[in-house]
């Protein structure tokens, strides 16, 4: 069902992502080897990639780089090597074949990828390696994962890499495909952006979900839901879940989305800003309170946390933008679009 809180596993359960699905299909049919999917948190990236891969005839593995990072404190090549090998062997067994892979005592990922590529080439298969939250690959220590991906794009004709990231700026900074000194410079890539729903799309999304659940909701309530939660499909799904599965009234459901969503977002923000917590908090609070141009933000932060240099403030603001928490508008002002994030930031204590 549309209001299931788990990531969607089937294309039929997705809503209005036809363009993105067609772009993915076209890339694979054309033999493209690098696909990058960007989108804010909770706009449906994981559901898109899960459902697309489940339906297609291509063999694949889907790995969460964020999970590996949180377990290991980094993304060690030995760990990534073992996970890819384990999942590939599992796939081979699933189709009744034996994956005769020569194990590398040094856990060199390029050697493993080369073996997988040859195995797939001999069977005329394209193998997809999908790395969710791929910006965490920048925590590889001495390992240059961008270089390994670039090498793979150049040399592995039967492997396609799909990278996704909710911290678009961080992922782009890791890939650096516009930097002439970076390994991925000049490599062809298909970039897919998942945007939040417009007001009309959000209302249509809700109507579809409530119709599926056999529940009638008034237009006023739908309008109010979009007004409160914007067009972020994850929060709209939470609302639909509370209305249909938990049978809550409209106001209570909105309240519950803010309660649970804010707690979840608070944990995420706390993790992201831990290294310079106090200054980050006052920057965020300044923007939320409407003091959202560079000079005013600087004055606000200094009034709360003491002197901060222009260089440091620029660095902190740029990081918040790269993390996808803050957006920089064309008039050089800064905004936070996610209403749940705004509510969470109001609750943050220095």
ABEGO torsion letter per residue (X at the ends): XAABABBBABAAABBGAAAAAAAAAAAAAAGBABBBBBEBBGAGAAAAAAAAAAABABBBBBBBAAAAAAAAGBBBAAAAAAAAAAAAAAAAAAAGBBBBBBBBAAGBAAAAAAAAAAAAAAAGBBBBBBBBGAAAAAAAEABBAAAAAAAAAAABAABBBBBBBABAAAAAAAAGAABAABAABGBBBBBBBBBBBBAAAAAAAAAAAAAAAGBBBBAAAAAAAAAAAEABAAAAAAAAAAAAAAGBBAAAAAAAAAAAAAAAAAAAAAAAAAABAAAAAAAAAAAAAGBABAAAAAAAAAAAAEBBBAAAAAAAAAAAAAAGABBBBAAGBBBBABAAAAAAAAABBX
